[in-house]
Amino acid sequence: MTDTKDTNPKDLAGATRLDPGLFPDTAVWYGAWAMTEGDCKYGSYNYREKGVQAHVYHAALRRHLAKWWNGEWADPDTAVPHLASVLACAGILIDAVCCHKLNDDRPVRVPSMDDVQRAIQTGTAQLHATYPIRAPRSLENPHQTKKDKLS
């Protein structure tokens, strides 16, 4: 008698498939909260009917991310967290691509972006070599308040 259980063929096949459970449910719920705000303001799935301009959602995503990065947890008028709105913006862009509803008005592509990033990384490494001892970025988070901490 062995301590291991034989597995069925469905288990073997399922183990090779995408596991949606890897994406945190917390992110799904927060993203849905931001999508609810959009539903209240503009109507559900309006972006699928009319399509979206890439630059509009890119700009909104960056504004929300900048506000969060600057220490603001949520929109003061709606209480919707900025990171939730980032998820909603990214979700709408992905959905628009999949539904062929994206007006792709991004600027002309930089053909050698990998080369640019490598050159900048080389320059960054040189800075770190020149200044090997540097102050830590932060000893504590000055932006976080008791209200922002999730229990």
Order of alpha helices (4+ residues) and beta strands (2+ residues): alpha-alpha-alpha-beta-alpha-alpha-beta-alpha
